[in-house]
């Protein structure tokens, strides 16, 4: 039995989430902005047709926004995460195995599930997701992950497919590959594309017909595996359990320049708190922390300064208090007066499972006097915060927080906040 994998991808996900609760926006130009409402990170088809690129700063296209009355939204990550969970929950009903690839994409193993008519099954998936969540999706199918990705690309690009395409048949596969540029292949970046073009490899078909050994010699094993995947030979397994993160980074650009140590310290404490929560969510501990601060590199009229510093923990930890205390010690070394800081952040590395053996502090206390074995306490804090959001904050409080990112255009948390639920009349 031939393997059959499907990639289900939400269409313009952030924009679609906003439209679910404001259907009057369907068919109208809509865009979602990044932190601080600085850049465009999601666009409806109508905005794309105006030539507005992904990631463009808002001020550069403000004239087009005003001219075409583009509706702008601040990123509402609480809403998007909840809608993503609803989509993935719906998809689980259609396959025995599922890999959540990103917030708006998932791979499904449909081997033996819909052998008679895969395309009809794909349309069933589309209708079910739309009925349950209001989010439109496209479905790409193929015997490998790379082919499923390619099929999804075509399903989105060509409306004649009806949003579903199966590339299991070699003839249909070849026909598509001859028309699609090689840059559209999953895993082929801009540098690799340029190098492939130098070798006369311009389309997906050109790449798929290359000898694997030659590609591996000229490029690397990764590109060679892509060639095998394009020929229907699976090299990428379905990851039903997401691997733990090897690095956790939390940082933000500020809505205004910070000039005082206490302001940076308060911001950094919040970032440390978020990073520690993510660390505990995957049941891990960290052995190293890095703190970085910088001014605005694009404003050459202001003095420039950027520095980072790292330190290893004597004993790996997941304690928010220890991480905040250590980050403040590093910030003291990095901070210099006379600069307007635009961004700071924290990176946790040397991450390992909390159950793995490691160095234990001889006296049971870290340098700052906090008990090194604080997992039960942190577990209770997380449980309280999950039940009562913002119930307990280990981060610094009471400071001026006008540095926080601008969200002047944020929509309601329609699905996660009682006071903001939609009223049906």
Number of C-alpha atoms within 10 A of each C-alpha: 6 11 16 24 27 30 30 28 24 23 18 18 22 29 25 25 23 25 18 18 16 11 12 9 15 15 11 16 21 25 27 23 25 20 19 19 22 18 20 23 20 23 24 21 16 17 20 15 11 12 10 18 15 13 14 14 16 18 11 11 16 11 11 16 20 10 9 13 12 17 15 20 22 22 27 21 12 14 19 21 15 16 25 22 14 15 25 19 13 17 22 14 12 19 17 12 17 23 19 21 16 10 18 21 19 20 27 24 22 22 18 13 14 15 14 9 10 22 20 12 18 25 18 13 21 22 15 19 21 16 12 12 15 18 26 20 27 25 31 28 31 29 25 28 29 28 30 29 24 27 29 26 22 23 22 21 11 12 10 11 16 14 23 28 28 27 23 21 11 11 10 12 20 16 12 17 21 15 12 17 16 24 19 17 21 15 12 16 12 11 10 15 18 16 13 21 15 10 10 11 19 19 20 22 22 17 23 22 13 14 12 18 12 11 19 15 10 14 14 12 14 13 18 22 19 27 25 19 21 27 19 23 17 17 15 12 9 17 13 13 9 10 8 14 13 13 15 18 17 19 20 18 21 20 19 16 15 19 16 15 14 14 17 22 22 20 25 28 25 22 22 30 21 18 24 26 19 17 27 21 12 15 14 21 23 27 18 20 23 19 26 21 21 20 21 19 13 8 9 8 8 12 13 15 16 16 14 17 15 17 14 14 17 14 19 22 25 25 25 24 21 22 22 24 16 21 25 20 13 19 23 11 11 16 22 14 9 10 19 19 25 20 23 24 24 28 20 23 19 15 20 21 14 18 9 8 9 12 9 13 15 8 8 12 14 16 12 10 9 14 16 19 17 15 15 8 10 19 15 11 16 17 12 14 14 11 9 10 11 9 12 11 13 15 18 16 12 6 11 11 12 12 20 15 17 19 17 12 15 17 15 17 18 19 16 13 11 9 10 12 13 13 6 4 3
